[in-house]
Amino acid sequence: MFLKIQQFVLFVTIIMLSSCKEKRSELIEITAAQVSITDTITKTESIETFVLPYRNRIYEVLDSVLAFAPNTISKEDGRYNTTAGNLMADIVMEQANPIFKLRTGNQIDFVLLNHGGIRSVISQGPVTARTAYEVMPFENNIAVVELSGPSVLELITYLISSKRAHPIAGMQIVLDQKGQLKTLTIGNKEFNKNRNYWVATTDYLVNGGDSMVFFKDALTVTPIDYLIRNAIIDYFKKVDTIAPIIDDRYYSLE
């Protein structure tokens, strides 16, 4: 009798353990559907009510006036340098240099950005945070790259051959009548091919964007965790008027 009870208990235990065993879930099928979002979709009032205060706050921040532009600022108004390009490069130099110096003890020598990175004009009139988002919609961070003298010459060769007004600051490039490099000064000093230079640019370009492959030879790369767009907004906040000009930072002798 005792043996039968043991057998019964063992049987029940096995059944319980078997029933408690975790069943494996298997993916049988994946389906998908394309849902077109159009103005025919009815609004959900509860969602609209919930979102409204956040939307209003975002618009309030984006549309608050930070500065004023007496003239339209464009990346297409010059051959070698433009008002928009000069503004962008000067902003990066002014806003990034104190951060870089504080962290490393070094000074940025010059700035190079890309012409295509400027996505909108700055229209004449009030300038807002929304303006900055229109000009620079990308999440591009500023990085400072250490380049050798020969790599800087590669950079200059790229600028000349590209025939585009890529934004620069902190240096002057003068071409002769044949379009060849005549003089190059960086920080108001004659270029020295035997020294290294600190170049502020974007993480996109550091990674070879816009065919700027010379950055692959960077000796060091220092990210400073500062979005270009945020640098633009910070600059707008501290100035009253934004009036960049086309100057002699890059030109050709006629």
Disulfide bonds with the S-S distance in Angstrom:
none
